[in-house]
Amino acid sequence: MNQSKDTGLIITIGVLLLIIIIQYFTLNKNHDNKFKHQIVNLHRQNDSLLLSISKSESKIYKMDSLIQIYKSRIDSNKNKLANLQIIADQNKQKYNEERNRLTNLSNKSIVGEFTNAFKH
């Protein structure tokens, strides 16, 4: 009887060890699958972020080229404005000279100028 108790105890311990080992591998397999799934999701997220970065870099490149275009237009317009300023200053000087000349004329000379302006 003692031997059958020992045999029963050994069988019970063996079955319990077998159950524990099966549970261990089953749980580990579930954890492995869970981690593999998380890794796959992280790779997908990484790929998505890399694509987003690439699109952003493309937009930045386009904006940089637009900046260069606008800078060249601004420089061109500054040159045109500088030339127009020179012409405006020349016209102002001519206007002031003509105004001063007319201001210094006598009434008779003004009438003569006016009359000569309409003769053809």
Buried (B, 14 or more C-beta within 10 A) or exposed (E): EEEEEEEEEEEEEEEEEEEEEEEEEEEEEEEEEEEEEEEEEEEEEEEEEEEEEEEEEEEEEEEEEEEEEEEEEEEEEEEEEEEEEEEEEEEEEEEEEEEEEEEEEEEEEEEEEEEEEEEE
